Amino acid sequence: MKQLHLGHRGWLVINVINMMFMTSLNGLSIYLLRFITDYGLSKQLNLMLQTAQWMLLLLVFLLIADLIGTYLRSRYIESSLILMKKAIRQSTP
């Protein structure tokens, strides 16, 4: 029987790229949180609120991107299962 190690490779590559993008955006949100904390401790409320607005915009974008990522993961699983069914059908006499 043909071995399917990684499933559908096209969707796998798309999912890896999506995960790298999401991880970068999550890192950026943590970086912005650092500035919000620093501005809050130094009582620079104008700068803190301005940075918080950027972070809120980023978090909304992250929510939308995560919904797209969920769709991409489901497409990967579906395509991989279809490939597995085809491989099983071809190997059965």
C-alpha positions in Angstrom: 0.0 0.0 0.0 1.2 3.4 -0.9 2.3 5.4 2.2 0.9 8.9 2.7 3.2 10.6 5.1 2.2 14.2 5.0 -1.3 14.2 3.4 -2.1 16.7 0.7 1.2 18.6 0.3 -0.2 21.6 -1.4 -2.6 22.4 1.4 0.1 21.5 3.9 2.4 24.2 2.4 -0.4 26.8 2.5 -1.1 25.9 6.2 2.5 26.2 7.1 2.7 29.7 5.5 -0.5 30.7 7.3 0.9 29.5 10.6 4.1 31.4 10.1 2.1 34.5 9.3 -0.1 34.1 12.4 2.9 33.5 14.6 4.5 36.7 13.4 1.3 38.7 14.0 1.0 37.2 17.5 4.6 38.2 18.2 3.8 41.8 17.0 0.9 41.9 19.4 3.1 40.9 22.3 5.7 43.5 21.3 2.9 46.2 21.3 1.8 45.0 24.7 5.3 45.8 26.0 4.9 49.4 24.9 1.4 49.7 26.4 2.8 48.5 29.7 5.8 50.9 29.6 3.6 53.9 28.7 1.1 53.0 31.4 3.8 52.8 34.1 5.3 56.1 33.0 1.8 57.7 33.0 1.9 58.6 29.3 -1.8 57.8 28.7 -2.0 59.4 25.3 0.8 57.2 23.9 -0.7 54.2 25.7 -4.2 54.7 24.2 -2.7 55.3 20.7 -0.7 52.0 21.0 -3.8 50.2 22.3 -5.8 51.4 19.3 -3.2 49.9 17.0 -3.2 46.7 19.0 -7.0 46.5 18.9 -6.8 46.8 15.1 -4.2 44.1 15.0 -6.3 41.8 17.2 -9.3 42.2 14.9 -7.2 41.4 11.9 -5.8 38.3 13.8 -9.4 37.2 14.5 -10.2 37.3 10.8 -7.0 35.6 9.8 -7.6 32.9 12.4 -11.1 32.2 10.9 -9.4 31.9 7.5 -6.8 29.6 9.0 -9.5 27.3 10.4 -11.0 27.0 6.9 -7.5 26.2 5.5 -6.9 23.5 8.1 -10.2 21.9 7.3 -9.4 21.9 3.6 -6.1 20.2 4.3 -7.8 17.5 6.4 -10.5 17.0 3.8 -8.0 16.7 0.9 -5.8 14.4 2.9 -8.6 12.1 3.7 -9.7 12.0 0.1 -6.1 11.1 -0.9 -6.1 8.3 1.7 -9.4 6.9 0.4 -8.0 6.9 -3.1 -4.9 5.2 -2.0 -6.8 2.5 -0.2 -9.1 1.9 -3.2 -6.1 1.5 -5.5 -4.4 -0.9 -3.3 -7.4 -3.2 -2.8 -7.7 -5.9 -5.5 
